[in-house]
Amino acid sequence: MAASLWLRGAASGLRYWSRRQRPAVASLAAVCSRSMASKTPVGFIGLGNMGNPMAKNLMKHGYPLIIYDVFPDACKEFQDAGEQVVSSPADVAEKADRIITMLPTSMNAVEVYSGANGILKKVKKGSLLIDSSTIDPAVSKELAKEVEKMGAVFMDAPVSGGVGAARSGNLTFMVGGAEEEFAAAQELLGCMGSNVVYCGGVGTGQAVKVCNNMLLAISMIGTAEAMNLGIRLGLDPKLLAKILNMSSGRCWSSDTYNPVPGVMDGVPSANNYQGGFGTALMAKDLGLAQDSATSTKSPIFLGSQAHQIYRVMCAKGYAKKDFSSVFQFLREEETF
């Protein structure tokens, strides 16, 4: 399984992982205090825009961490705060029997679990491995089979809520795996999220996440189109957003994550679309939705169109901007 999944494109996925952006963060020593003897260490692999604040919240709840990231610089502040940094996912598995992974793509997950220095090289029997990446449900199921062969437990637990919710510890986790293991997973995930929901067997968490992100992409494009049309009709964007949010068009993209600069504070559109959830990642998730729709023969007319829009955005320089930059894309495209 590992070899076949690797051949699907792990190398290109790792190149993408190496290019992802890192958030600016404050010193951990100033924000974390705990009794390190009170809880056993937890492994954490993947300290990107989401993984970084998730790991910090585990620290705040008293869990010592065994840390790995492909970027050594991403580990420095954790090391300065007293956490243990190791040189490979295998080393994490050797030192921790509960591990959380937060990775950008299916290929990255395959490499981290099944690669030459992957978790499965040194995983201990009885270990609990929780993958919070958003990946293909089929890949989650294949990884679970490989983990089970090693006498360990795999659960998929992708998240919703964005970077803001990751920082505040208010993520929603959608968990798939053996129901009898859910309580053990919930103990850790509850430190990082306000909603931890059991969805069924392995892969069901990913299935929910694929559906959620497809709907999110569609609603963000719709919000951006409505706001752009209103502005071109001479409406004040703040007034338009206010009315939409007390009317039937209200959605998360309009009332919590508005894509129009100047309408809301504390969202990527207020910061030149920096931070948040990258356009490239949204395009990737929409690709997962497209694959799932094909395999289940499910029509996703709007989902397919959203996928095309975000792919075009990536080709036109928006890949690293937050996915709400679709508003800027609409404003700049003469063809729309």
Disulfide bonds with the S-S distance in Angstrom:
none
